[in-house]
């Protein structure tokens, strides 16, 4: 007899679907001025990526 495996759903995850990460970042910037950016983001040029890398290292270490 096969018993179905029940997956525990975390009560903190109240959403039934996942929101697009870019829209979450956009909303965070617009609402709370929190910027989330990867130094590998292809929309940035070399100088911007280097700035992000140095800022991250200064704030959080290597």
Secondary structure, DSSP 8 states (H G I E B T S, - for coil): ----------TT---SS---HHHHHHHHHHHH------TT-TTS-HHHHHHHHHHHHHHH--
